[in-house]
Structures are given as C-alpha cells and as structure tokens.
Amino acid sequence: MLIAKVLGNLWATKKDERLNGYKLLVVQTKSTGALETFVAVDTIGAGIGEDVLIVRGSMARGILRDKDSPIDTAVVGIIDSMEVDEALLK
C-alpha cells in the first residue's frame, strides 16, 4: 500500500466499458522523493484533499468485481490520522 493525497476527480465520457460505474480520482504520492500522479478507482468514497491508502497492480484489480478490468490503481482506505517520527525520515 502507498499513501496518497486526492487532488481531484476525473471524468472520461469515452472509456473502456469495463470502467463504467467507477468513480475516478486523481491522486498523488511521493515515491523515492519524486511526486507521482495517478488515476485511481475510488472504492470507498474518498474526497478531494483527503489522505488515502492506494494499492497498485494486480491488488487493485483484485478488490473489484471484474478481475479483467483495465485498472492498476485503487483507493482502499481513507487515513484518519497518522503519527510519524520525523527524525526517522530521510
């Protein structure tokens, strides 16, 4: 799992029919010091500005009802709070 922030919503009128019915979000995560932006399927009702947990790859498809869907990132949790020892971050 990765920690990400929801930046916004995404709408696509023309898309693979297997994506119909899914809410799409723009999320951003920091990986190895660089910001990475993804489109993620929202499975739990996350909103803009929230910190969320995301999964990528086959794990993202595994939580959906269609295992063959063209999805590689999914929001699976909304973070209520987080406690991190800043001294341990490098």
C-alpha positions as CSV (number, residue, x, y, z in Angstrom):
1,M,0.0,0.0,0.0
2,L,1.0,3.6,-0.6
3,I,-0.1,6.9,1.0
4,A,-1.5,9.4,-1.5
5,K,-3.5,12.6,-1.5
6,V,-6.6,13.1,-3.6
7,L,-6.1,16.0,-5.9
8,G,-9.4,15.9,-7.8
9,N,-12.0,14.0,-9.8
10,L,-11.6,12.8,-13.3
11,W,-14.4,12.3,-15.9
12,A,-14.0,10.4,-19.1
13,T,-17.0,10.2,-21.4
14,K,-15.4,7.8,-23.8
15,K,-13.6,4.9,-22.0
16,D,-13.4,1.2,-21.8
17,E,-16.9,-0.1,-20.9
18,R,-15.5,-2.1,-18.0
19,L,-14.8,1.3,-16.3
20,N,-18.4,2.3,-16.4
21,G,-19.8,2.8,-12.9
22,Y,-16.5,3.5,-11.2
23,K,-15.6,6.9,-9.7
24,L,-12.2,8.0,-10.9
25,L,-9.8,10.2,-8.8
26,V,-6.5,11.9,-9.5
27,V,-4.2,11.0,-6.6
28,Q,-0.6,11.9,-5.9
29,T,2.0,10.0,-4.0
30,K,5.6,10.7,-3.1
31,S,7.9,7.9,-4.2
32,T,11.6,8.0,-3.8
33,G,11.5,11.8,-3.4
34,A,9.5,12.4,-6.6
35,L,5.9,13.2,-6.9
36,E,3.9,10.7,-8.9
37,T,0.3,11.3,-10.1
38,F,-2.1,8.5,-10.9
39,V,-5.7,8.0,-11.8
40,A,-7.3,5.6,-9.2
41,V,-10.6,3.9,-8.9
42,D,-12.4,5.0,-5.7
43,T,-13.9,2.1,-3.9
44,I,-14.8,3.8,-0.7
45,G,-16.0,7.4,-1.3
46,A,-12.8,9.5,-0.8
47,G,-12.9,13.2,-1.4
48,I,-10.6,15.9,-2.6
49,G,-7.8,16.8,-0.2
50,E,-8.0,13.6,1.8
51,D,-5.0,11.4,2.5
52,V,-5.8,7.9,1.3
53,L,-4.3,4.4,1.0
54,I,-3.9,3.1,-2.5
55,V,-2.9,-0.3,-4.0
56,R,-1.4,-0.8,-7.4
57,G,-1.2,-3.6,-10.0
58,S,-3.0,-6.9,-9.6
59,M,-4.0,-6.0,-6.0
60,A,-6.1,-3.1,-7.4
61,R,-7.9,-5.4,-9.8
62,G,-8.4,-8.0,-7.1
63,I,-10.7,-5.8,-5.0
64,L,-13.1,-5.2,-7.9
65,R,-15.8,-7.4,-9.2
66,D,-14.2,-7.6,-12.6
67,K,-10.7,-9.2,-12.4
68,D,-10.1,-8.4,-16.1
69,S,-10.8,-4.7,-15.8
70,P,-8.2,-2.2,-17.0
71,I,-7.4,-0.9,-13.6
72,D,-4.0,-0.6,-12.0
73,T,-4.6,1.8,-9.0
74,A,-7.4,1.8,-6.4
75,V,-8.2,3.8,-3.3
76,V,-8.8,1.3,-0.5
77,G,-8.7,3.4,2.7
78,I,-9.1,7.0,4.0
79,I,-6.5,8.0,6.5
80,D,-8.0,9.5,9.7
81,S,-4.7,10.3,11.4
82,M,-1.0,9.4,11.1
83,E,1.8,9.6,13.6
84,V,5.4,9.6,12.2
85,D,8.7,10.2,14.0
86,E,10.1,13.0,11.8
87,A,13.7,12.1,13.0
88,L,13.4,8.7,11.2
89,L,12.5,10.3,7.8
90,K,15.4,10.7,5.4
